[in-house]
Amino acid sequence: MRSYTLSNTTADATERLARRRAGAKLGWLVHAIVYVLVNTLLVTLSLSSGRGWAVFPLLGWGLGLAVHGAVVFITTGGAGIYDRMVQAERERVARQPGAGH
């Protein structure tokens, strides 16, 4: 039986969270790459036929990609923006007199 201390448990939870966030961001990146590749092909086909039908999947899928990105980057704290803001607030609080309470 493995004995866990508080620091091991915290480290494990941090590792799981980091992996989950990285996986979500990687999933969005794959989604974006597939979007660009497929829609490049669709636009090429659309233009070669002389019609502008490719705009519909481009916009529809683009909306889905935007929502996916918003969910991923908002729930994972943005591109590090949230984490930097939290760290800045920690430093401000630590500098205040009586912050040890």
Distance bins in CASP14 RR format, pairs under 12 A and 6 or more apart:
PFRMAT RR
TARGET T0000
AUTHOR 0000-0000-0000
RMODE 2
METHOD distances of the structure
MODEL  1
2 8 0 0 0 0 1 0 0 0 0 0 0
2 9 0 0 0 0 0 1 0 0 0 0 0
2 12 0 0 0 0 0 1 0 0 0 0 0
3 9 0 0 0 0 0 1 0 0 0 0 0
4 10 0 0 0 0 1 0 0 0 0 0 0
4 11 0 0 0 0 1 0 0 0 0 0 0
4 12 1 0 0 1 0 0 0 0 0 0 0
4 13 0 0 0 0 0 1 0 0 0 0 0
5 11 0 0 0 0 1 0 0 0 0 0 0
5 12 0 0 0 0 0 1 0 0 0 0 0
6 12 0 0 0 0 0 1 0 0 0 0 0
6 13 0 0 0 0 0 1 0 0 0 0 0
7 13 0 0 0 0 0 1 0 0 0 0 0
7 14 0 0 0 0 0 1 0 0 0 0 0
8 14 0 0 0 0 0 1 0 0 0 0 0
8 15 0 0 0 0 0 1 0 0 0 0 0
9 15 0 0 0 0 0 1 0 0 0 0 0
9 16 0 0 0 0 0 1 0 0 0 0 0
10 16 0 0 0 0 0 1 0 0 0 0 0
10 17 0 0 0 0 0 1 0 0 0 0 0
11 17 0 0 0 0 0 1 0 0 0 0 0
11 18 0 0 0 0 0 1 0 0 0 0 0
12 18 0 0 0 0 0 1 0 0 0 0 0
12 19 0 0 0 0 0 1 0 0 0 0 0
13 19 0 0 0 0 0 1 0 0 0 0 0
13 20 0 0 0 0 0 1 0 0 0 0 0
14 20 0 0 0 0 0 1 0 0 0 0 0
14 21 0 0 0 0 0 1 0 0 0 0 0
15 21 0 0 0 0 0 1 0 0 0 0 0
15 22 0 0 0 0 0 1 0 0 0 0 0
16 22 0 0 0 0 0 1 0 0 0 0 0
16 23 0 0 0 0 0 1 0 0 0 0 0
17 23 0 0 0 0 0 1 0 0 0 0 0
17 24 0 0 0 0 0 1 0 0 0 0 0
17 75 0 0 0 0 0 1 0 0 0 0 0
17 76 0 0 0 0 1 0 0 0 0 0 0
17 77 0 0 0 0 0 1 0 0 0 0 0
17 83 0 0 0 0 0 1 0 0 0 0 0
18 24 0 0 0 0 0 1 0 0 0 0 0
18 25 0 0 0 0 0 1 0 0 0 0 0
18 76 0 0 0 0 1 0 0 0 0 0 0
18 83 0 0 0 0 0 1 0 0 0 0 0
19 25 0 0 0 0 0 1 0 0 0 0 0
19 26 0 0 0 0 0 1 0 0 0 0 0
19 76 0 0 0 0 0 1 0 0 0 0 0
20 26 0 0 0 0 0 1 0 0 0 0 0
20 27 0 0 0 0 0 1 0 0 0 0 0
20 72 0 0 0 0 0 1 0 0 0 0 0
20 75 0 0 0 0 1 0 0 0 0 0 0
20 76 0 0 0 0 1 0 0 0 0 0 0
21 27 0 0 0 0 0 1 0 0 0 0 0
21 28 0 0 0 0 0 1 0 0 0 0 0
21 72 0 0 0 0 1 0 0 0 0 0 0
21 73 0 0 0 0 1 0 0 0 0 0 0
21 74 0 0 0 0 0 1 0 0 0 0 0
21 75 0 0 0 0 1 0 0 0 0 0 0
21 76 1 0 1 0 0 0 0 0 0 0 0
21 77 1 0 0 1 0 0 0 0 0 0 0
21 78 0 0 0 0 1 0 0 0 0 0 0
21 79 0 0 0 0 0 1 0 0 0 0 0
21 80 0 0 0 0 1 0 0 0 0 0 0
21 82 0 0 0 0 0 1 0 0 0 0 0
21 83 0 0 0 0 0 1 0 0 0 0 0
22 28 0 0 0 0 0 1 0 0 0 0 0
22 29 0 0 0 0 0 1 0 0 0 0 0
22 72 0 0 0 0 0 1 0 0 0 0 0
22 76 0 0 0 0 1 0 0 0 0 0 0
23 29 0 0 0 0 1 0 0 0 0 0 0
23 30 0 0 0 0 1 0 0 0 0 0 0
23 31 0 0 0 0 0 1 0 0 0 0 0
23 72 0 0 0 0 1 0 0 0 0 0 0
23 75 0 0 0 0 0 1 0 0 0 0 0
23 76 0 0 0 0 1 0 0 0 0 0 0
24 30 0 0 0 0 0 1 0 0 0 0 0
24 31 0 0 0 0 0 1 0 0 0 0 0
24 68 0 0 0 0 1 0 0 0 0 0 0
24 69 0 0 0 0 1 0 0 0 0 0 0
24 70 0 0 0 0 0 1 0 0 0 0 0
24 71 0 0 0 0 1 0 0 0 0 0 0
24 72 1 0 1 0 0 0 0 0 0 0 0
24 73 0 0 0 0 1 0 0 0 0 0 0
24 74 0 0 0 0 0 1 0 0 0 0 0
24 75 1 0 0 1 0 0 0 0 0 0 0
24 76 1 0 1 0 0 0 0 0 0 0 0
24 77 0 0 0 0 0 1 0 0 0 0 0
24 78 0 0 0 0 0 1 0 0 0 0 0
25 31 0 0 0 0 0 1 0 0 0 0 0
25 32 0 0 0 0 0 1 0 0 0 0 0
25 68 0 0 0 0 0 1 0 0 0 0 0
25 69 0 0 0 0 1 0 0 0 0 0 0
25 71 0 0 0 0 0 1 0 0 0 0 0
25 72 1 0 0 1 0 0 0 0 0 0 0
25 73 1 0 0 1 0 0 0 0 0 0 0
25 74 0 0 0 0 0 1 0 0 0 0 0
25 75 0 0 0 0 0 1 0 0 0 0 0
25 76 1 0 0 1 0 0 0 0 0 0 0
25 77 0 0 0 0 0 1 0 0 0 0 0
25 78 0 0 0 0 1 0 0 0 0 0 0
25 79 0 0 0 0 1 0 0 0 0 0 0
25 80 0 0 0 0 0 1 0 0 0 0 0
26 32 0 0 0 0 0 1 0 0 0 0 0
26 33 0 0 0 0 0 1 0 0 0 0 0
26 72 0 0 0 0 1 0 0 0 0 0 0
26 76 0 0 0 0 0 1 0 0 0 0 0
27 33 0 0 0 0 1 0 0 0 0 0 0
27 34 0 0 0 0 1 0 0 0 0 0 0
27 35 0 0 0 0 0 1 0 0 0 0 0
27 65 0 0 0 0 0 1 0 0 0 0 0
27 68 0 0 0 0 1 0 0 0 0 0 0
27 69 0 0 0 0 1 0 0 0 0 0 0
27 71 0 0 0 0 0 1 0 0 0 0 0
27 72 1 0 0 1 0 0 0 0 0 0 0
27 73 0 0 0 0 0 1 0 0 0 0 0
27 76 0 0 0 0 0 1 0 0 0 0 0
28 34 0 0 0 0 0 1 0 0 0 0 0
28 35 0 0 0 0 0 1 0 0 0 0 0
28 64 0 0 0 0 0 1 0 0 0 0 0
28 65 0 0 0 0 1 0 0 0 0 0 0
28 66 0 0 0 0 0 1 0 0 0 0 0
28 67 0 0 0 0 0 1 0 0 0 0 0
28 68 1 0 1 0 0 0 0 0 0 0 0
28 69 1 0 1 0 0 0 0 0 0 0 0
28 70 0 0 0 0 1 0 0 0 0 0 0
28 71 0 0 0 0 1 0 0 0 0 0 0
28 72 1 0 1 0 0 0 0 0 0 0 0
28 73 1 0 0 1 0 0 0 0 0 0 0
28 74 0 0 0 0 0 1 0 0 0 0 0
28 75 0 0 0 0 0 1 0 0 0 0 0
28 76 0 0 0 0 1 0 0 0 0 0 0
28 78 0 0 0 0 0 1 0 0 0 0 0
28 79 0 0 0 0 0 1 0 0 0 0 0
29 35 0 0 0 0 0 1 0 0 0 0 0
29 36 0 0 0 0 0 1 0 0 0 0 0
29 65 0 0 0 0 0 1 0 0 0 0 0
29 68 0 0 0 0 0 1 0 0 0 0 0
29 69 0 0 0 0 1 0 0 0 0 0 0
29 72 0 0 0 0 1 0 0 0 0 0 0
29 73 0 0 0 0 0 1 0 0 0 0 0
29 79 0 0 0 0 0 1 0 0 0 0 0
30 36 0 0 0 0 0 1 0 0 0 0 0
30 37 0 0 0 0 0 1 0 0 0 0 0
30 65 0 0 0 0 0 1 0 0 0 0 0
30 68 0 0 0 0 0 1 0 0 0 0 0
30 72 0 0 0 0 0 1 0 0 0 0 0
31 37 0 0 0 0 0 1 0 0 0 0 0
31 38 0 0 0 0 0 1 0 0 0 0 0
31 61 0 0 0 0 1 0 0 0 0 0 0
31 62 0 0 0 0 1 0 0 0 0 0 0
31 64 0 0 0 0 1 0 0 0 0 0 0
31 65 1 0 1 0 0 0 0 0 0 0 0
31 66 0 0 0 0 0 1 0 0 0 0 0
31 67 0 0 0 0 0 1 0 0 0 0 0
31 68 1 0 1 0 0 0 0 0 0 0 0
31 69 0 0 0 0 1 0 0 0 0 0 0
31 71 0 0 0 0 0 1 0 0 0 0 0
31 72 0 0 0 0 1 0 0 0 0 0 0
32 38 0 0 0 0 0 1 0 0 0 0 0
32 39 0 0 0 0 0 1 0 0 0 0 0
32 61 0 0 0 0 0 1 0 0 0 0 0
32 62 0 0 0 0 1 0 0 0 0 0 0
32 64 0 0 0 0 0 1 0 0 0 0 0
32 65 1 0 0 1 0 0 0 0 0 0 0
32 66 0 0 0 0 0 1 0 0 0 0 0
32 68 0 0 0 0 1 0 0 0 0 0 0
32 69 0 0 0 0 1 0 0 0 0 0 0
32 72 0 0 0 0 0 1 0 0 0 0 0
32 73 0 0 0 0 0 1 0 0 0 0 0
33 39 0 0 0 0 0 1 0 0 0 0 0
33 40 0 0 0 0 0 1 0 0 0 0 0
33 65 0 0 0 0 0 1 0 0 0 0 0
34 40 0 0 0 0 0 1 0 0 0 0 0
34 41 0 0 0 0 0 1 0 0 0 0 0
34 61 0 0 0 0 1 0 0 0 0 0 0
34 62 0 0 0 0 0 1 0 0 0 0 0
34 65 0 0 0 0 1 0 0 0 0 0 0
34 68 0 0 0 0 0 1 0 0 0 0 0
35 41 0 0 0 0 0 1 0 0 0 0 0
35 42 0 0 0 0 0 1 0 0 0 0 0
35 43 0 0 0 0 0 1 0 0 0 0 0
35 57 0 0 0 0 1 0 0 0 0 0 0
35 58 0 0 0 0 1 0 0 0 0 0 0
35 59 0 0 0 0 0 1 0 0 0 0 0
35 60 0 0 0 0 0 1 0 0 0 0 0
35 61 1 0 1 0 0 0 0 0 0 0 0
35 62 1 0 0 1 0 0 0 0 0 0 0
35 63 0 0 0 0 0 1 0 0 0 0 0
35 64 0 0 0 0 1 0 0 0 0 0 0
35 65 1 0 1 0 0 0 0 0 0 0 0
35 66 0 0 0 0 0 1 0 0 0 0 0
35 68 0 0 0 0 1 0 0 0 0 0 0
35 69 0 0 0 0 0 1 0 0 0 0 0
36 42 0 0 0 0 0 1 0 0 0 0 0
36 43 0 0 0 0 0 1 0 0 0 0 0
36 58 0 0 0 0 0 1 0 0 0 0 0
36 61 0 0 0 0 0 1 0 0 0 0 0
36 62 0 0 0 0 0 1 0 0 0 0 0
36 65 0 0 0 0 1 0 0 0 0 0 0
37 43 0 0 0 0 0 1 0 0 0 0 0
37 44 0 0 0 0 0 1 0 0 0 0 0
37 61 0 0 0 0 0 1 0 0 0 0 0
38 44 0 0 0 0 0 1 0 0 0 0 0
38 45 0 0 0 0 0 1 0 0 0 0 0
38 54 0 0 0 0 0 1 0 0 0 0 0
38 57 0 0 0 0 1 0 0 0 0 0 0
38 58 0 0 0 0 1 0 0 0 0 0 0
38 61 1 0 0 1 0 0 0 0 0 0 0
38 62 0 0 0 0 0 1 0 0 0 0 0
38 65 0 0 0 0 0 1 0 0 0 0 0
39 45 0 0 0 0 0 1 0 0 0 0 0
39 46 0 0 0 0 1 0 0 0 0 0 0
39 54 1 0 0 1 0 0 0 0 0 0 0
39 55 0 0 0 0 1 0 0 0 0 0 0
39 56 0 0 0 0 0 1 0 0 0 0 0
39 57 1 0 0 1 0 0 0 0 0 0 0
39 58 1 0 1 0 0 0 0 0 0 0 0
39 59 0 0 0 0 1 0 0 0 0 0 0
39 60 0 0 0 0 0 1 0 0 0 0 0
39 61 1 0 0 1 0 0 0 0 0 0 0
39 62 0 0 0 0 1 0 0 0 0 0 0
39 65 0 0 0 0 1 0 0 0 0 0 0
40 46 0 0 0 0 0 1 0 0 0 0 0
40 47 0 0 0 0 0 1 0 0 0 0 0
40 54 0 0 0 0 1 0 0 0 0 0 0
40 57 0 0 0 0 0 1 0 0 0 0 0
40 58 0 0 0 0 1 0 0 0 0 0 0
41 47 0 0 0 0 0 1 0 0 0 0 0
41 48 0 0 0 0 0 1 0 0 0 0 0
41 54 0 0 0 0 1 0 0 0 0 0 0
41 57 0 0 0 0 0 1 0 0 0 0 0
41 58 0 0 0 0 0 1 0 0 0 0 0
42 48 0 0 0 0 0 1 0 0 0 0 0
42 49 0 0 0 0 0 1 0 0 0 0 0
42 51 0 0 0 0 0 1 0 0 0 0 0
42 52 0 0 0 0 1 0 0 0 0 0 0
42 53 0 0 0 0 1 0 0 0 0 0 0
42 54 1 0 1 0 0 0 0 0 0 0 0
42 55 0 0 0 0 1 0 0 0 0 0 0
42 56 0 0 0 0 1 0 0 0 0 0 0
42 57 1 0 1 0 0 0 0 0 0 0 0
42 58 1 0 0 1 0 0 0 0 0 0 0
42 59 0 0 0 0 0 1 0 0 0 0 0
42 60 0 0 0 0 0 1 0 0 0 0 0
42 61 0 0 0 0 1 0 0 0 0 0 0
43 49 0 0 0 0 0 1 0 0 0 0 0
43 50 0 0 0 0 0 1 0 0 0 0 0
43 51 0 0 0 0 0 1 0 0 0 0 0
43 52 0 0 0 0 1 0 0 0 0 0 0
43 53 0 0 0 0 1 0 0 0 0 0 0
43 54 1 0 1 0 0 0 0 0 0 0 0
43 55 0 0 0 0 1 0 0 0 0 0 0
43 56 0 0 0 0 0 1 0 0 0 0 0
43 57 0 0 0 0 1 0 0 0 0 0 0
43 58 1 0 0 1 0 0 0 0 0 0 0
43 59 0 0 0 0 0 1 0 0 0 0 0
44 50 0 0 0 0 0 1 0 0 0 0 0
44 52 0 0 0 0 0 1 0 0 0 0 0
44 54 0 0 0 0 1 0 0 0 0 0 0
45 51 0 0 0 0 1 0 0 0 0 0 0
45 52 0 0 0 0 0 1 0 0 0 0 0
45 53 0 0 0 0 1 0 0 0 0 0 0
45 54 1 0 0 1 0 0 0 0 0 0 0
45 57 0 0 0 0 0 1 0 0 0 0 0
46 52 1 0 1 0 0 0 0 0 0 0 0
46 53 1 0 1 0 0 0 0 0 0 0 0
46 54 1 1 0 0 0 0 0 0 0 0 0
46 55 1 0 0 1 0 0 0 0 0 0 0
46 56 0 0 0 0 1 0 0 0 0 0 0
46 57 0 0 0 0 1 0 0 0 0 0 0
46 58 0 0 0 0 1 0 0 0 0 0 0
47 53 0 0 0 0 0 1 0 0 0 0 0
47 54 1 0 0 1 0 0 0 0 0 0 0
47 55 0 0 0 0 0 1 0 0 0 0 0
48 54 0 0 0 0 0 1 0 0 0 0 0
52 58 0 0 0 0 1 0 0 0 0 0 0
52 59 0 0 0 0 0 1 0 0 0 0 0
53 59 0 0 0 0 0 1 0 0 0 0 0
54 60 0 0 0 0 0 1 0 0 0 0 0
54 61 0 0 0 0 0 1 0 0 0 0 0
55 61 0 0 0 0 0 1 0 0 0 0 0
55 62 0 0 0 0 0 1 0 0 0 0 0
56 62 0 0 0 0 0 1 0 0 0 0 0
56 63 0 0 0 0 0 1 0 0 0 0 0
57 63 0 0 0 0 0 1 0 0 0 0 0
57 64 0 0 0 0 0 1 0 0 0 0 0
57 65 0 0 0 0 0 1 0 0 0 0 0
58 64 0 0 0 0 0 1 0 0 0 0 0
58 65 0 0 0 0 0 1 0 0 0 0 0
59 65 0 0 0 0 0 1 0 0 0 0 0
59 66 0 0 0 0 0 1 0 0 0 0 0
60 66 0 0 0 0 1 0 0 0 0 0 0
60 67 0 0 0 0 0 1 0 0 0 0 0
61 67 0 0 0 0 0 1 0 0 0 0 0
61 68 0 0 0 0 0 1 0 0 0 0 0
62 68 0 0 0 0 1 0 0 0 0 0 0
62 69 0 0 0 0 0 1 0 0 0 0 0
62 70 0 0 0 0 0 1 0 0 0 0 0
63 69 0 0 0 0 0 1 0 0 0 0 0
63 70 0 0 0 0 0 1 0 0 0 0 0
64 70 0 0 0 0 1 0 0 0 0 0 0
64 71 0 0 0 0 1 0 0 0 0 0 0
64 72 0 0 0 0 0 1 0 0 0 0 0
65 71 0 0 0 0 0 1 0 0 0 0 0
65 72 0 0 0 0 0 1 0 0 0 0 0
66 72 0 0 0 0 0 1 0 0 0 0 0
66 73 0 0 0 0 0 1 0 0 0 0 0
66 74 0 0 0 0 0 1 0 0 0 0 0
67 73 0 0 0 0 0 1 0 0 0 0 0
67 74 0 0 0 0 0 1 0 0 0 0 0
68 74 0 0 0 0 0 1 0 0 0 0 0
68 75 0 0 0 0 0 1 0 0 0 0 0
69 75 0 0 0 0 1 0 0 0 0 0 0
69 76 0 0 0 0 1 0 0 0 0 0 0
69 77 0 0 0 0 0 1 0 0 0 0 0
69 78 0 0 0 0 1 0 0 0 0 0 0
69 79 0 0 0 0 0 1 0 0 0 0 0
70 76 0 0 0 0 0 1 0 0 0 0 0
70 77 0 0 0 0 0 1 0 0 0 0 0
70 78 0 0 0 0 1 0 0 0 0 0 0
71 77 0 0 0 0 0 1 0 0 0 0 0
71 78 0 0 0 0 0 1 0 0 0 0 0
72 78 0 0 0 0 1 0 0 0 0 0 0
72 79 0 0 0 0 0 1 0 0 0 0 0
73 79 1 0 0 1 0 0 0 0 0 0 0
73 80 0 0 0 0 1 0 0 0 0 0 0
73 81 0 0 0 0 1 0 0 0 0 0 0
73 82 0 0 0 0 1 0 0 0 0 0 0
74 80 0 0 0 0 0 1 0 0 0 0 0
74 81 0 0 0 0 0 1 0 0 0 0 0
74 82 0 0 0 0 1 0 0 0 0 0 0
75 82 0 0 0 0 1 0 0 0 0 0 0
76 82 0 0 0 0 1 0 0 0 0 0 0
76 83 0 0 0 0 1 0 0 0 0 0 0
77 83 1 0 0 1 0 0 0 0 0 0 0
77 84 0 0 0 0 1 0 0 0 0 0 0
77 85 0 0 0 0 1 0 0 0 0 0 0
77 86 0 0 0 0 1 0 0 0 0 0 0
78 84 0 0 0 0 1 0 0 0 0 0 0
78 85 0 0 0 0 0 1 0 0 0 0 0
78 86 0 0 0 0 0 1 0 0 0 0 0
80 86 0 0 0 0 1 0 0 0 0 0 0
80 87 0 0 0 0 1 0 0 0 0 0 0
80 88 0 0 0 0 0 1 0 0 0 0 0
81 87 0 0 0 0 0 1 0 0 0 0 0
81 88 0 0 0 0 0 1 0 0 0 0 0
82 88 0 0 0 0 0 1 0 0 0 0 0
82 89 0 0 0 0 0 1 0 0 0 0 0
83 89 0 0 0 0 0 1 0 0 0 0 0
83 90 0 0 0 0 0 1 0 0 0 0 0
84 90 0 0 0 0 0 1 0 0 0 0 0
84 91 0 0 0 0 0 1 0 0 0 0 0
85 91 0 0 0 0 0 1 0 0 0 0 0
85 92 0 0 0 0 0 1 0 0 0 0 0
86 92 0 0 0 0 0 1 0 0 0 0 0
86 93 0 0 0 0 0 1 0 0 0 0 0
87 93 0 0 0 0 0 1 0 0 0 0 0
87 94 0 0 0 0 0 1 0 0 0 0 0
88 94 0 0 0 0 0 1 0 0 0 0 0
88 95 0 0 0 0 0 1 0 0 0 0 0
89 95 0 0 0 0 0 1 0 0 0 0 0
89 96 0 0 0 0 0 1 0 0 0 0 0
89 99 0 0 0 0 0 1 0 0 0 0 0
90 96 0 0 0 0 0 1 0 0 0 0 0
90 99 0 0 0 0 1 0 0 0 0 0 0
91 99 0 0 0 0 0 1 0 0 0 0 0
92 99 0 0 0 0 1 0 0 0 0 0 0
93 99 1 0 1 0 0 0 0 0 0 0 0
93 100 0 0 0 0 1 0 0 0 0 0 0
93 101 0 0 0 0 0 1 0 0 0 0 0
94 100 0 0 0 0 1 0 0 0 0 0 0
94 101 0 0 0 0 0 1 0 0 0 0 0
END
